[in-house]
Amino acid sequence: MSSKSSNTAAVPEAKSALDKFKYEVASELGVPLTDGYNGNLTSKQNGSVGGYMVRKMIEAQERQMAGK
């Protein structure tokens, strides 16, 4: 199994900001995410980070669309 992620950013210029956001969200949720291998984390822990990231991004977009 390859250790490289197959996920690519739709906007490559945003990759570093998305990575920073991921670690901020993990910290907020108490998930011990590290740079590199995180195979010791459960699917639930990893999924909670991704799910919360999506929720926060949707909220931000909704606020922008509402002009707030």
C-alpha positions as CSV (number, residue, x, y, z in Angstrom):
1,M,0.0,0.0,0.0
2,S,1.3,3.4,-1.0
3,S,1.8,6.0,1.7
4,K,1.0,8.8,-0.7
5,S,-2.5,10.3,-0.6
6,S,-4.5,10.2,-3.8
7,N,-6.4,13.3,-2.8
8,T,-5.6,16.4,-4.7
9,A,-6.8,20.0,-4.0
10,A,-9.1,21.5,-6.6
11,V,-7.1,24.7,-6.2
12,P,-3.5,23.6,-5.6
13,E,-2.6,27.1,-4.3
14,A,-4.9,26.4,-1.3
15,K,-3.1,23.2,-0.2
16,S,-1.1,24.8,2.6
17,A,-4.1,26.6,3.9
18,L,-6.2,23.4,3.9
19,D,-3.4,21.5,5.7
20,K,-3.2,24.3,8.4
21,F,-7.0,24.2,8.7
22,K,-7.0,20.4,9.1
23,Y,-4.5,20.6,12.0
24,E,-6.5,23.4,13.6
25,V,-9.7,21.4,13.4
26,A,-8.0,18.3,14.8
27,S,-6.7,20.3,17.7
28,E,-10.2,21.7,18.4
29,L,-11.6,18.2,18.4
30,G,-8.8,16.7,20.5
31,V,-7.6,14.4,17.7
32,P,-3.8,13.8,18.0
33,L,-3.1,14.3,14.3
34,T,0.6,14.5,13.4
35,D,2.5,15.4,10.3
36,G,3.2,12.1,8.6
37,Y,1.9,8.7,9.5
38,N,-1.4,8.6,11.4
39,G,-2.3,5.0,11.1
40,N,-2.7,4.8,14.8
41,L,-5.9,6.9,14.6
42,T,-9.3,5.3,14.2
43,S,-11.5,5.9,11.2
44,K,-13.9,7.7,13.6
45,Q,-11.2,10.1,14.6
46,N,-10.1,10.8,11.1
47,G,-13.7,11.1,9.8
48,S,-14.6,13.6,12.5
49,V,-11.8,15.9,11.4
50,G,-12.9,15.7,7.7
51,G,-16.6,16.0,8.6
52,Y,-16.0,19.0,10.8
53,M,-13.8,20.7,8.1
54,V,-16.6,20.3,5.6
55,R,-19.2,21.6,8.0
56,K,-17.1,24.7,8.8
57,M,-16.4,25.3,5.1
58,I,-20.1,25.1,4.2
59,E,-21.0,27.5,7.1
60,A,-18.4,30.0,5.8
61,Q,-19.7,29.8,2.2
62,E,-23.3,30.2,3.4
63,R,-22.3,33.4,5.4
64,Q,-20.5,34.7,2.3
65,M,-23.5,34.0,0.1
66,A,-25.8,35.7,2.7
67,G,-23.5,38.8,2.7
68,K,-22.6,38.4,6.3
